[in-house]
Amino acid sequence: MRLKDKVAVITGAAQGIGRAYSLRFAAEGAAVALLDKRIEQAQMVEREIQRSGGRALAIGCDVTDEQEMADVARRVHQHLGRIDALINNAALYYDIDLADTSIAYGRKVMDVNVFGVLIASWAVVPYMMRQRSGSIINISSNAAWPGIAARGAKLSTVSEDNVRRAYYYGLSKAAVVHLTQAMAIDFGAYGIRVNTLVPGVVLSEATKKALPEQFMEALRQQALLGTLMQPEDVVGTAVFLASDDSRLMTSQVLVIDAGRKLW
């Protein structure tokens, strides 16, 4: 068990890739705090972990609410004793509104996908500082690179609407890479490591809802490894970044996309 005796906080833990992170971290020995606005679904994951003999605590919360997240971090520390890792997984992707391309909605995407990362990180950092250790794992996307988005656009019908959506999501995920490097500089003296995972297209329920089958098949053909990723294909790298095996890694951007970024 690579995460035995560690405590991990995972935002957006109730479904999709967040659920996959939660189950794998628990299987690796971590006690897991499952943070999500969808508390009933988070509680289902909590029970699933507990039935397997793991420790889990489901908490309903909004990552954009600074006071609420400070209270959540305090509660996690009180119940589980410490905070060793944070996965900033919560983002507007699964629930993204494909019909709303307004600037107001773009600001909402930025609020969740960027400020949510900042707020959750600021909430747990004081506890990590006192421990003089911790691992913050931010989740970006290969949509952060304009070339990737442009090649994806060629596979679908290009319109002003889907270009706007790509801008909102890609901009938010590019900002996550910036935050990773800034936080790594600021928190490194306290033994806190900050790294980013950059997944390509993952066959989550959100992706299946948002993308047509022919688009996903084109992505598979573009991948050097000739495959599309499942949620479970991303979580092993997150375990590595949370474990002591990566104790000297910080400010890194790790791409997991079956080789598509090279094309």
N, C-alpha and C positions, 0 to 999 in steps of 0.2 A: 504494500500500500504506500504509494508515493506521497500521499497527503495526510498520513496518520497524525492525529492530534492537532491538525490545522483547522482553522475556521474560515470559511469562504462566504462572502456575500455576493449574491448573483442577482442583478436587476433584470427584469423581464423574464423571470424564471418559470412562468406558468405554462409555456407552450413553445413549440418549435425548437430552435437551437438552444434557447434558454433552458428548456426542460432537459435537453440532452446534456448541457453543461452540468446541470444540477445532479442528474442521475450518475454521471461519470465521476464527478467530484466526490459524491457520497460513497461510491464503490471504491474509490481510492483512499477512503478513510477519513475524509474531511467532514466536519459538522457544517451543514449548509443552511444559510439564511436565504430564504426564497422570497424575493421582493417583487411584487407585481400589483398593478391596479386590480387585476382579476383575482381577487382573494380566494374565491371558491375553487378556481382551477389551480391556484398555488397550493391550496390545502390538499387537493388530490395528489399533487406531486409529493407533498410532505408525507402523506400517508403511504404512498408507494415506497418512499425511502425508508420510512419507519418499519414497514413490513419486511424489508430486506435487512433489518438490523442496524440501519444507519440513524444518524441524528439530523433532524431538520426542523426549521422554524419558519413557518409561512407568515408573511406580514404584508398586508395591503397598504400600498403607499403610492405617492406621486413623486417621481424623481425630479420634477421641476419645482417642488415646494421645499425651500431651503430649511425652514423650521421643522417641517415634517421629517425630512431626511436626517436632520441632527437628532431628533427624537428616536428615529429608527436605529441609528448607529448606537445610541446609548442603550437601547433595549437589547440589541444583538450582543453588545459587550457584556451586559448584565447577565443574560441568559446563557451565553456560550463561552464567556470568559476572556475572549480576545478576538481580534480580527486580523487574519493573516493575508487574505487575498480579497480583492474586489474585481468582479467582472462587470464592466459597464456595457451590458448587453441590451438594455432597454432602448428601443428606438421606434420611431414611426416608420414601420415597414409592413409588418403584418396587418396593421390597421390603417394603412395609408389610404386616403380617400382619392381614388382614381378620377373622380369627377370634379374635384376641387383643385383648380390650378391658379387660384388667386395668390397675390402677394401675401395676404393675411395668412393663408394656409402655409405658404412658404416659411413665414416667421414661426408658425407653430412647429413645423418640422425642425427648424433650427433650435427652438426652445427645448424640445425633447432630446434631439440627437446630439446637441452640443452642450447646452447649459445643463441638461440632465447629467451628462458626464462630469462636468465641473462640480455640480452640487453634490452628487453622490461621493465623489472623490474627497471634496472638502469635509464631508461628514465623517469619513472613516480615517482620514489622515491623522487627526490628533491622537487616536489610539495606536496607530502604527508608529507615530513619532515616539510615544512613550516606550514602546517595545524595541525601538531602533531597528525595526524590520517590517517588511510588507511588500506585497506585489499587487500592483494595479494593472489590470489587463483591459485595455480599451478595444472596442470592436469597430473597425472602420469597414471599408468595402472597396473592391477594385473599381467601383463607380467613382471613387475619388480621383482617378486618373482620367482626364478628358478623352484621351485616345481610346480607352476602353469603352466609354459611353458612346463615342462616335461610331465605333465598329458595331456596337450593339444596335444603334439606331438604323444601320444599314440592313439589319435583319428584320425590321418591322416597318410598319407604316409610319413615316415621319410626319409629325404634325406639330403645330405650335404647342398643343397641350402636352404631348409626351416629352417634348424638349423642355418645357417648363418644369415638369415633374423631375426629369433627370437633373436639371440644374439644382433644384431644391435639395434632393437627396445627395447628389454628388458633392455639393458645396458643404453640406453638413458633415459628410464623412471625411472630406479633405481637412476640415477644421479639427476633427478628432486626431488626425496625424500630428497637426501642429501642437495641440494640447498635450499629446503624449511627450513630445520632445521638450516642451516648456516645463511640464511637471517633473520629468526626469531630472532636469537641471536643478529645479528648486528643492526637490525632496531627497535627492541622492545622499546628501550629508547625513540624513537620518536613517539610512539603510533601506529606504523605500525605492523599489524598482518600478518603473512604468514602461510598459511595452504595448504595442498595438498588433492585433491580428487583423489581417486583411483577407477575408474570404472572398472567393468568386461567387458565382451563382450557386446557391445551395437549394436542393430540392425539398424545401420546407413547404408546409401547407400554404404559407404566404406566397411563395414563388409560384406554386401551382395555380393559385388563384389569380395572380397578376399577369403571368406570361403564357402565351399560347404554346402548344406542344411543338409547333414547327420552329419557334424561336429557341426553345430549349434544345432541340435536336441540332440546330445550327451551332449553338454554343458547344455541344458535345464534340462536334466535328472540328471546332477550332482548338480544342484542348489538346496539348501535346500528348497527354496520357489517354486521350480518347474516352473520357468518362465525365459524367456529372457527379457532383458531390452530394452526399447525404449529410444531415446534421451531425451524425456521429463522426464524420471524417474531419471535422474541425476541432472537436473537443480534446483530442490527445495533445495537440499543441498548447492548448490552454492549461492542461494539467502540467505540462512541462514548465510553462512560465510561472505557475503557482508553486512549483516544487523547488527544493534546494538544488536540483540539478542545474537550474538557470540562475544561481545566486549572483553571478557576475554579469548578467545581461540586463541592460536597461537602455531606454531610448531607441529600441529596435522596432522595425516594421517588418513583420513576417507575413508574406503572401502565401495563401493556400488556395490555389485555383486550378489545379491539375495542368498548369502550364499555359493558361490562356493569355496571361499578361505579356508574354513574349511576342505575341503575334500582332 
